[in-house]
Amino acid sequence: MKMIALLFSGIYLTVWAQGSWADDDFNRISLPNPESQRLSRQAVIVPRLDSKPHMTDFIVKSTIYSRYAFTAVSCTMVNRGLRAKDAVFQMQFPSSAFISNFTMIIGKKVHHSEVLGKVKKSKEKQNEMSGKSMGSEADVFTATANLPARTKVVFLLTYEELLQRRLGKYTHVISVRPKQIVPRLLVDVNLIEHSGITFLEVAPLRNSKQTNHSAAGSLPPSTKINRTRTLTHIKFAPSVKQQVRISENGVLGDFILRYDVHRELGVGEIQVQNGYFVHYFAPKDLPPVPKNVVFVIDTSGSMAGNKIKQTKDALFTILNDLRPIDHFNVINFSGRVKVWKHGTLVPVTRETLRDARKYIYLMTPSGGTNINDAIETGSKLLKDYIAQQDKTLRTVSLIIFLTDGRPNISEVQPHKILSNTRNAIEKQFCLFSLGIGRDVDYRLLERMSLENCGVMRKIGEDMDAGAQLKGFFDEIGTPLLSNIRVDYSEDVVEYVTQSSFTNYFNGSELVIAGKLAHSTAENLHVEVTANSSNKHLTLESDITIDESKKSPSNSRGKSSNADIIQRAWGFLTIKELLRSRLKSDNSKMKDILSGKARNLSLEYHFVTPLTSLSVKGADEQSSPYREKEMRGAEVKDDQGESLHGLNKPDPTSLRKKENTVVVSKTSADGDPHFIADFPLSKLSVCFNIDGEPGDVLRLVSDHANSGVTVNGQLIGAPAPPNGHKKRRTYFNTITVIVNKPSRSYIEITPRKVIFDSGDRFILSCDKTITVESEGLVVSVTAKSKVTVTIKDHISFVILVHQYKNPALFQRDHLGFYILNSKGLSSNTHGLLGQFLYSHVRIGQLFTNASTSTSQLHQASGLAAGSEVTTGEAVSLNIKDRLVPVVRKQRWIYNGQHRVDCWFVKNNAAQFIDGLYKDYLVSHLFDTTASNINEG
């Protein structure tokens, strides 16, 4: 979920969002009659003088005209206190929508918004993201106003969207989450569909985890529906008492309207107004086309638990929905790729379904994520099968790909994976992708799908992966047409959006928008060609433009709908330009597409990835953003790597700074050499871990408490000449995963840092910069180190070791140091984390000592005059285990500091809990508990 934040401080405001609506009702404050509204003590809403501003109105008015929805939100808050307070307005809106205006009224002063184009710097690459949280259902708009005493503020927000048809229904979702019990709460929806409404339902309220507050099939309380053949008016106005029954915290959930319209057989429904048209094509009553489907399922270690269970359950159900005319196969992948039936796709029979269920049931999560080889294997399997089939047979072929991670085995470079995917598929079939959770490279998945005629969907952390997979398959499980092409009169139409489609699936809809070349044209000729399961179809029609210009008036909706079709055309055209820009690898073409999309966004006052929102009347001397609310920043490093987001970064959130060196002994650096410091015992212990290249080691684990996990991956290198080792290993990648309050991660390599905390930043290790988001601070000191600070109480330093001219046995690598562990719990574990709250003392001496060491006497309690030499053996007592050690010295921080330590041999046997192999995890983003007791 993406948040768009806005700050109003005093009389100052700068925004990066949208909206404006005028209605006298919105300026009225209405309080309940205390005699008619009796509340329980828990539900008393009368605020004390020093309470936060009280919300008096929360009103949402939505008008849907021929699938195009205008939604206006009004929220009134009053500060009844004697001093200024922050009034926070927050509204979820569909991620597919564009905010079109925002207005704020404080007292009697009105502040209007203005949409501005973003300035492209000379060294920037165009942002290849869609500007939103791709595949997610909702974004969040947030505005904060510093409200003077005894003053009210009215927030007015509008957004627009073209509703999409899925599973035979259009769905309109309105978020009702005022986070207070509101005296006047209203949702008012007007639906106008001139072709006729054939189906309509208002679903029970749904919260963010997709569960219903109301009983199944029941309307939300107080909901009233008035319906005719073409018009519907819906009103949801729960009383204070009804709101309390739904949710005492004011989070009622999503108000959901679903409907469908009447359709005639033929070319579909075409609406033309003022030189623009929108064409809706959704044929029905056609036999399904046989499909060839390959399921490519991620079974890496991160899929363990509910993810794999839900996925298996969904696959069992999907197999039952396959038709006898279909053919299928199953591939699962982790570090390597496994194919159920090699070299072919099998028909749907009782025996093949039984065997497939058995294969799926036995799939076990383990290892890494080899996306590249999995896609190439599935593509080759499907291509070879297609090549063997009768060319006269009409079928639809597709890959359904599901993953919860980033590629970390075989090919891991996104641009190479994209190229390999294009070469493997060769435009012969479509790729449909699903990503689970926040560890997925959604930009990669979306491009993989868009470039290969498919779509991508995102499954949130709190969603049922199985239900989402099943729902996704239901959308594409019944192909009715293939190779669809729509043509219009060349001399009449100047421009159309995408008019050729690989497939049409039952329950969906193909939508095309166009601009007429001449306003005097009287007829529009339309021709649709496509292949069904058994024949080639050609549908033709002539649309009389004069008659279609007439727009019936509507007493409930807008008095004039003359610009709705034009705005729908603008909306669809911008969406298509952004998709084309995302797919393009040509920088000049990207610039052209960006310019067109930016100009249209400004013309229609849409906030898109290429525009931003500012509120007029802002004090230019005030800081435009509040750091803690700043989300969606767009940052580019000197190499031009694009960082996902909506806006210019806050100069206070992204700043160059020099850091002073603070030495921490608890570390893992070099080959790698580990040091555990015990300040209370006044000694340090050092040890080595001789892992294998590719091993991922758990360094710190406090996932259940502070939510912090640190993993490190090893790479290999030859040993130096005449050395005692056969090879060296170094940390090449370190990940810091933070699970609370929301999941974020930092992935560090010697060359770059990827910081994903709702927004995705890619920072070069060669440039000094600091990024702050969601309570996390990542500070890069050029070619030196990366400091990660979590909630001010946890800090890690990662040293960056780069070589200009490396020897054969040298590799660019990282060193890991625990700088501040106050925020980590006493249950922290991991190769280093287990020692943060441990005590150790010197035990039995194995040899007589010859050199006095005052530090040793203090730590061990040895009698005065006892002596120990460097290199002689004693034992340490840790957790009642006696561990043989010898005295050594280690140099840390690039040799700047010396540490005298007690060295433990044999991979720290007896010193660490368990064996070092118990600290191996399946992948860099693994946060699951290890095989040993972690506290």
N, C-alpha and C positions, 0 to 999 in steps of 0.2 A: 504494500500500500504506500503510495507516494503522498507526501504532505507538501502543500504549497502554503508558505507562511507569509504573514504580513504584520507589520508593526505600526501602530499609531501611537505616538508619544506626545502628549500635550496637544498641540495643534499641528503636529507633523505626521505625515504618512507617506510611505513608499510601499508599493505592492509588487507582487509578481503573479497576479491572477486576473480575475474577470468580474463583470456584472452590473446591471442597473435595472430598477423596476420602480414605478411610481404608483402608489395606491394609497388613498386616504386612510384605509383600514390599517395600513402598516404603521401609521404615526399615532395610533390610538393606544392608550394604556388601559387595559381592562382587568380589574381585580374581581375575584369571586365574592359573592355574597356570603358572609360568614354564617348566616342563618341557614342557607341552602346547601352549603358545602361543609359538612362536618367531617373532620379528619381524625384519624388515630394519632396518638402522641408521636409515633415514629414518623408521621407524614406532615408534621407542622411545617409550613413553608414561610411563615412570617419571619423575615430576617432581622437580626440584631443590627444596631447602628454600625458596627464595625465589620459586618459580614461582607462577602464579595458581592458585586453588583447582581441584582436579582433580575431574572428573565421574566418579562411579563407577556410577551408574544413570541410564538414560533409558528410561522405561517409559510406553507409551501403551496404554490399554485402552479399547476402544470397543464399545458394545452398540447395535445397531440393531434396534428393535422396531417393525415396521409403518411403515417409512420414518423413524421418529423416532430420532435418533442421540444417545446420551450418550457423551461422550468425556472421559476422565480422564487427565491427564498427571502423572507423578511424575518429579522430577529431584533426585538427591542429589549434593551437592558436598562435598568435604572440603578444609579448609585444613590441610595438613601443615606449613606454615611456622611460623616462630617469631614472626611478627608478623601483625597483622590484614590481611586482604585483601578486596577487593570480589569477591563471587560474583555473576555476572550470569546470570540465567535468561531465555531468550528463546524464544518459541513462536509460530509462525504458526498462525492458525486461520481458517476460512472466514469471509468478510465477512458471509455470511448468518446466521451463528451468533450466539447470545447467550452470553457468559460468565456462568456461574451461581454460581461460588464460587471462592475462592482461599484457601489456607492455607499458612503458612510455619512450619516447625519448626526452630528454631535451638537446638542442644544438646537440652535437655529442655523448652524452653519453646515452647508452641504459640500461634500468633497466628492467630485466625480473622478472616474478613472479614465486612463488613456492607454491604449495599446501601442507599444513602441517596438520597432524592429531592433533585433540584437545586432551589434556591430561585430563583424568578422575581422579578427586581427590577421595581419599578414602571414604569420607563421602557424595559424590555426588550421587544423583539418576540420572539416565539417563534422559536427556531432552526428554519429551514425545511429544514435539511439532514436527511438520514436518520441523521446521526451517524457515518457511516462513509465510507470512500472509495468513493463510489458507483460501482457497476458493476465494481469491481475484485474479484479472486477471493479475496484474503487480506488479513487484518489481522495486526498483530504485537503480542503482549503481551510486555512486558519488565519484569523485577523485578531490582533490585540490592540485595544485602544486604552490609553490612560485617561480614565473618565473622571472629571472634576466632581466634587461633592454636589449632591442635590441636582444631578444632571442625568439626562437619558441619552442613549445612543441607539440609532437604528442602523443595522447592517442590511444591505440589499445586494443580493448576489443572483445572477442569472447564468444559466448554461444551456447549451443546445446539443442535441444528438439525433442522428438518424437511427431508429430502432432496427436491430437485426433480427431476422427470423431464424429460430433454431427449434428443431423438433416440432415444427408445425405451429409455432406460436411466437408472437412478439412479446417481449418482456420489458416493462418499464419499472425501474426500481427507484424509490425515494427513501433516503436515509432519514429516520426520525430518531435522532440522538441528541436532544438538547442538553442532556446531562444535568437537568434540573426538572422538578415538577413545575409545569408551566400553567398559569391561570388560563391562558388562551392558546390552545394548540390546535392547528387546523392543517389538514392536507386536502387539497381541492384539485381534482383532476377532471378535465374535459377532453373527451375523445371524439374526434370527427373523422369518419371514414366513409366517403361517398359511395364506395363500392359495396358497402354493407358489412356489418359486424356479424360473423357467424359463430364466434366463440368468445366468451369473456369470463374471467374469474379474478377475484381478489384473494390472494393466498393469505394464510395466517402470517403474522409478523415473524420475521426471521432475524436472528441476531448474527453477529459476525462469524460465529462458528457454524452457521447454517443449520441451526436448530430453531424450532418454532416455539414461541411463547404461548400461542393459542392452541386449542385442541385441533387435531388434524381435520381439515375440511371446513373449519369454522371461520367466519369473517372476523377481522379485528373488531373489538367492541366499538359500538356507536357508528359503524360504517353504514352508509346509505347509498344505494345505487339506483339511479333513474336511467332507463335505457329505451332507446328506439332502434329502428333498423340501422340507422347511420350515426346516431349520436348517443353518447353515454356521459352521464355526470356522476362522479363518485366523490363522496365527502366523508372524511374521517376526522372526527372532532371529539376525542375522548375527554371526559370530565376529569377533574383533579383526582377524584376517587378512582376512576377507571385507570388513570395513568399509574397510580400507586399500586394497584393490583397487578399491572403488567410488570412494572419495574420501579422500585423505590429510588433508584439513582438516576432516573430520567433517560435511560438508554432503552428505548422501546424496540428498536431494531429497524429492519427494512420493510417498508410498505410496498407490496409487489402487485402489479397489475399484469395479467397475461391476456392476450386476445389474438384473434385471427380474423381475416376478412374473406369475403366472397371472391371467387375467381372464375373467370370464363375460360374455356379452352381456346387456345390461339396464341397470339404473340405476347399476351400479358397485358398489364395495365400501364398506360402511358399518360402522364399528366404534363400539360404544356401551359406555361404562363409567361407572358412578357418576354418572349424570346429564349426561354430556357425550358428544358424538359427533364423528367425523371421517368425511367422505364423500369417497372418491376416485373420480373419473369419468374414464375414459380409453377410450372405445369404439374398436373396431378393425374392420377388414374393411369399411370404408365407401369409396365412390368419392370421389375428390378433387373439391372444388368449384372451378369455374373462377375464376381470380383476375385482377384488373386491378392491375398494379403499375407504379409510377413510381419510378425510381431517381433520387435527387437527390444528386449527387456534388460535393464541394468540390474545385475545381481552382485554389485560390488559390496564391500563390507558395510558401507553407509546405509544400505537398504535394509539392514537387519531390523527386526522388530515389527512394528505395525505396518511399515511401508511395504515390506515384501508380503506380509500376510494379506493386506488389503488388495495388493496387486494380484496376487494369486486368486483370491476370491473373485475379483472382477474378471480375470481371464477365464475362470471356470464358467461364469455367466455368459461372457462373450462367445465362447465356443458353442454354447447352446443356441445362440442367436444366429450362427452361421447357417446359410441355406445349402441344400444339397447341390446347388449349381456352383457353389464357391470352392476355391482351393486355398490352402493355407500352409504355413510352417511357423515354427517358433525358434527364435535365436535368443540366447541369453549371454551376457558378457560381463566380465569384470576385468582382470588383468589379461585374460585370454577369452576368445570367442568360442562358444559351443553351439552347435546346430543340432536340432532334434532329428530331422530327416535330411541327410546330405544329398545335394544334387537335384532336388525336385520340390514341388509343392504337392500335397496330397489332397485327394477329394474329401469332402465331408461325409463320413460314414460313422456308424456306431463304433466300429473298431478304431478308426483313427482318432475320434474324439476321446475314447477311453484311453488310448495310448498317450495322447497329448496331455490329458489331465494328469496322468501318472508322471510324465516328464516335468510338468510345471510344479507338481507337488514336491518333487525331489530337488528343485532348484534351491541352492543354499548360498546365501550372501557371503562373499569373502573377496579380498584383494582390492585392486585399484579399478580405474575407470578407463577403458580403452574404447573411446567413442569412434575414432577413425576406423579401426579394423572392423568394428561391429557394423558400421554403415556400409563399408565396402563389401563385407561378406554377405549381408542381406541384399545389397544391390545386385551382386553377381548371381546370387541364387535366383532372384526374381527375373533378371534379364535372360539368364539361360533358360528358364522355364518358358518365358514369353517366346523366345526364339524357336522353341520346339513345337509351339502350338499352331494350329490351323489359322492362317491369316484371315480367313473369312469370319472367324468367331469374333464377336464383339464382347470385350471384357474390360473391366476397370482394374488396374493394378495399383497397389499402394503399400507403403511401409508405415507401420505405426511404431514410433520410437519413444521410449520412456527412459528417463534418467533422473538421478537426484544429485549429480555431481559434475565437476569439471574434468576434462580430460587430463589424466596424469600418467598414462601409459602409452607407449608407441608415439604417434604424432600428437603433440599437444599445442602446436601453434594454430590459432583459430583460422588464419587466412589459408593455411595449407589444408586444414580439414575441410574448409569450404570448397577449395579447389578440387580436392580429392572426391568430395561428395558430388559435385557437378559432373566430374569425369566418370564417376561410377554410375550415376543415374542416367545421364545422357538424354534427359527429357523424355524418357520412356514411361515414367510413372511418377507418382507424387509421394512426398515425404511429409507425414504429420507427426509433430513432436509434442511431448508433454514433459515439463520440468517440475520436479517436486522440491519444494523448500527454497532456501535462500543461498545454497551453495552452488547453484547452477549458473552457467554462463548463458543468460537468457538472450543476450545479443547474438551469440553464436547460434543458438537453437532457432531463433526467429529468422535469421538470414538463411540457415540451412533449409528451413521450410519454405520461405518466400521464394527463394531461388529455384525451388523444385515443386512449384504449384500447390504447396500445402499451407497449413497454418500451424501456429504454435499456441499452446495454452499453458498457463502457469497454475500449479497446484500449491496453495499456501501451506505453511507448516501446520496450521490447525485444521486443515481440511482432510476429509476422507479420500485418500489417494485412489482407492478402489472405486468409489462412487464417481469420482471425476473421470477416471479412465473409462468406466462403463458409459457414462454420459457422453463423453467425447466420441466413443465408438458408435453410439446410437446415432449421432449426428452424421457420420460418414459411412454408416453400415449398409445403407440402401442407395446405391447409385442408380439413377434413373436415366441419365443422359451422359454422353461423352462428346468431346470435340464440338462444343457449342460456339457458334459464331453469330453475332448480331450486326446487321448492316442497315444503314439509313441512307436516304437520298443524299448523294454526294453534293448536289447543288443547293441543298437546303440546310445541311448541318455543317457548322464550322469546326466544332470540337466535341469529342465524346471521351468519357473515361474508358476504362478497360471494357472491351466488347468481345473478347475471345476468352473462353473458359475451358479448362481441361475436363471438368466434371460438374454435374449437377446432382446433389444428393437430396433425397426425399426429406421434406420438412424445412429446407433452407430456401433461399431466394437469391437470384442474381439481380443486382441493381446497377443500372447504367445511367449516368447523368450527361446531358449534352447542352450545347449552346447553338442556337439557330443562326445561320449566316445572314438571313434577311428577316426583318420583322414583318414583311409583307407576305411571306409564304403562307399558303392556304392549306397545303397538305403535307404530311410527313409519311413517306413510304418506309415500312419496316419489314425486314426479312430475317427470319431466324432459321438457321440450319443446325442440325445436331444428329447424332447417332443414338438410337435407342437399342434395346437388347436384340431386336430382330429386323430393324430397317433403318433407312436414312430418312430423316424428317426435314421437311421444308415448310415453314409457316410464314405467311405474308399478310400484311394489312396496310390500309391507307388510313391515317389518322387525320381527321379534319381539325385543323388548328383553331379556327375561329370558335367552334363550339367548345373546345377544351379550355379556352381562355376564361369561359364563364365560371365564376367561383361562387357557389351558393353561399348566401350570408348565414351567419350563425350567431344567434343571440347570446349564447354562452361563451363563445370563443372570441377571437379577434373580429372586429367589424370588417376588416379587409385582410384577405390572405394573399394579396397580390405578390408579395415578395418571398413567400414560403418556398416555392419551387426554386427560385434563384438561390436562396440561402442553402437549400439542400444540395443544389449543384455545387456551390462554393465549398460546402462541407465535404462532399465526396471527392471533389477535385483536389483539395488540400490533402486529404487522407492518401489519395493515390500518389501524389507528388512525394509525400514523405516516405511511402513504401518504396517507390522507385529510387529515391535518394539513398535509402538504406541498402538497397541491393547493389547499387552502382559502385564499381571500383575505379571509375574514371573521375579524376578530380575536377576537370572542366565540366563534365556532365553534372557532377554533384553541385557545382556552383550555379549552373543554370537552373537545376531543379529547385535548389534552395531559394534562389531569387524569385522564382514563380510562386513557390509556396509562401514565402514571406510577404510578397505583395498582396496575394489573395487574403492572407491572414489579417493584414492591416486593413484591407478594404472591408472585410466583414467583421472586423473588431473581435477576432478570435485570438485567444492566447494559445499558442502552439510552441513546439520546441524552438521556433525561429523568432518568436516575439516575447515580450515581457509586458507586465502591467505596472503602471505608475499612477498614483493618485495626485490630482492637481492640488495646488495649495500647500505643497510640502515645504518645510523649512530646510533649505539646502545645507544648512550648517549641522543638521542633526544626523546621527548615524542611521543609515537606511535599514539596517537589519539588526535584530537581536540574535546573538550568537546561538543561544539554546534553541531558538525556534527556526534558525536558518537551515532549510533543507533544499535539496535540488541544486546545489551550486555546480556551475560548469567551470572546470579548471583545465588548462592545457599546459603541458610542460614544454620545454624548449624543443623537444623532438616532435612536438605536434600531436602527441597521443591524446585522444579525446576522452574526457571524463564525463560520464553521463549526468545530465541534469537539465534544469529549466532556466537558470539565471547566472548572471555574473556573480562571482563569489564575494562574500563579505570581506572587506579588507582586514577586518579583525579576526576572521576565521582562517585566512590564508595569508601568512606573513613570513618574510625571511627573518631569521634570527640566528645568532650564534649561541651555542650551548657550552656551558662550562663542564669539564669532565669531572664526574663523581665516580670514584672507584668502588666497585662492588666485587667481592671475592667469589660469591656463589655464582658459578658460571660453567659454560661448556664452550670451549674454543679450540681452535687448532685441529688436531688429528683424530677425534676430538678429545681434549683433555678436560675432565670434569673436576670442579672444586666445590666442595660443600663447606661453607663457613659456619662455625658454631660460636657466636660472640659470647654467649653465657659461659661456655667452656673455655673460651680464649684459645681456641685452636682451629685449624682448618684441616680437612681431609681431602685428598685428591685421588682420582682413579681414572682409568681409561675404559672405553667401551670399544671393542673390536667388532663392529657390526659389518654387515654386508652392504655393498652399494645398492641403493634403492630402498633400504630399510627406513621405516618411519618410526621414530622413537617418541614416546610420551615423556616430555620434559616436566610439565606442570599440569596437574589435574585437580581442579576445584569446581567442576561443572555443576555439582549439586548445590553448592553454597554461593560463592561469589559469581558463578557462571563462567569462569575463566578456564580455558584449556590452551596449552602450548605444545605443539608437535614440531619435530624437526626431521627432515629427510636427508639421508647421506648420499654422497656421490663418491666414486672411487678414483684413485690415481696410483700410478706405479710408486713403489718405495724408492727412496734415494739410494744411490750406489753405496754398496758396502753396509747397508742398514740391516737391522735384525728383523724388520718386518717384510712380509711379502708384498704388502700394498698399504696405501694410506686411505683413510676415509675422512671426509669433511662434511659439515652441514652446508648444503647448497640452498635449501629452502626452509624457512621457519614460518609457521602459521600461528597466529594468536586468535582464538575463537572466543567470543564473548556472547553468552546466552541470555544475559539479564541486563536491562529490562526487555530488550529484543535482541534477536540474533544478529551479530555483526562479525566480521572477520578482517584480519590483516594478513596478507600473504607477502613475505619479504624474500627477495632473492638478491644476489650481489648487484643487480642492475636496475631493479625497479621494485616498487611497493604498490600492491593492489589493496586499497582500503574500501571495503563495502559495508556501509552502515545505512542501508536504505538508498543512498546514492553511491555511485561507484567512482572512485578516484584512482587514477594510475599516475604514480609519482616516480620520477627518475631519481635514482640514487646519486646522480651526478649534480644535483641541484639542491640547494638549501631551501626548504619550504616547510611550513607547518599547516596541517589540516585538522580542524576540530569539528566533530559531529557526534551527536547522541552521547555526550559525556566521554567520548574517546578523543584523545589527542595523539596524532602521529606527526613527529617532528623529524625531518631528514636533514642531517648535516652532510653537505656534499662530499661524496667519496670517503666518508668517515664512519657514520653510524646512523641508526634509526632508533628513536626513542618512542616507546608506546606507553602512554599514560591512560589508566582506566579509572575514572571517577576520583581522581586525585589521590587515591590510596594504594594504587598498584602501578608499578613502573617497571618496564623491561628495557634494556639497552641491547640492541643488536649491532655488533661491530661489522662493518663491511670491509672485507679484505679483497682488494682488486690488484692484479698484476699486469703491468704494462708488457713485460716480456717474460711470461712464466716459463720456469724450467719444466722438464717432462713430468716431474713429480708434484708440481704445484697446480692448484686449481683456485679460481675465485671462490671464496667461501664466506661463511658467516660465523660470528661468535655470539653466544647468548649469555646475558648477564641479568640477574635479578637485582634491580636497583631498590625497589620499595615493595615490601610484601605485607604491609599492614592490613590491606584489604582482603588478603587471602585467609581462609579459615584454617583452624587447627587440624582439619581433616584433609588438607591439601596433600596430594601425592604426586607421583611421577619421579623420574630419575633424580631430579633436583628438588622438586616440591616437597618430598617426604621428609626432608631434613630441616625445613624452615622452623618447625617448632620442636625439634628433637634435641636431646641432650646426649653428650658423649663424654667419656672420661678415659684416661689412660689406665690400663689394667696391668697385667703381669709383664715384667721385663724379661725378655728372652736371653739377653746378654748383658754383661756389665757395661756401664756407660763410662766414658772417659772425658766428656766435655760438659760443663755445667750449662743449663738452660733455665733461666728464671721463669720463663713462660710455661715450661713444662711442669715445674714444681707447682705453680699456681693452679694449673689445669688439673693435674693428677693427684695432688695432695701428697706427692713423694716427699720423703724427709729431706731436710736441707743437706746439701753435700752430695745428693744423688746426681749422677751425670749420665747424659745420653748423647751419642754422636750421630751426625748425619749418616744415614745408611745402615744403622743398627736397628734391629727389630724389637718392637714391643707389641702389645695388643691393646686394642680399643674395646671398650665395653659400650655397646649400643643396643638398647632394647633387650638386655640380658644375653646378647650374643658377643662372644670374644672373637675379635677380628685381628689377625696378624697384620702389622703395618711396619713400614720403614720410613725413615726421615728423608724428605726430598725438598727440592725447591722448584717452583713453577713461576714462569713469567707471564703476566696477563696484560691486557690493553696494549697490544702490539709491542710487547717487551718493555713497557714503561714502568711496570710495577712488579716487584718480586713478592711471592707468597711462599712462606715456609709452611710445609704441610706434611701430614702423615699419609703415605701412599699405600693404597689397597690394591693388591694384585688380582689376577684372574677375573677380570670383568666385575670387580667390586663384589666378589662372592662373599656372602655373609654380612656384608656392610649394607647393601640395598635389600629391601624386602623381596624375596623370591629370587629369580634369575633375570639377567638382563633381557632375555627373550620374552619375558612376561611384559615388557614395556614396548613391545612391537605392536603397532596399530595398523589397521588396514589401509588408511590413506590419510592425507594431510589434514582433512577436515573432520576426522573421526573424533567424537567426544564421548564415546561409550566407555564404560568402566572397563579396566583391564582385568586380567585373570587373577590378580592378587587383590587382597583386601586393601581398599583405598580409604582407610580410616573408619 
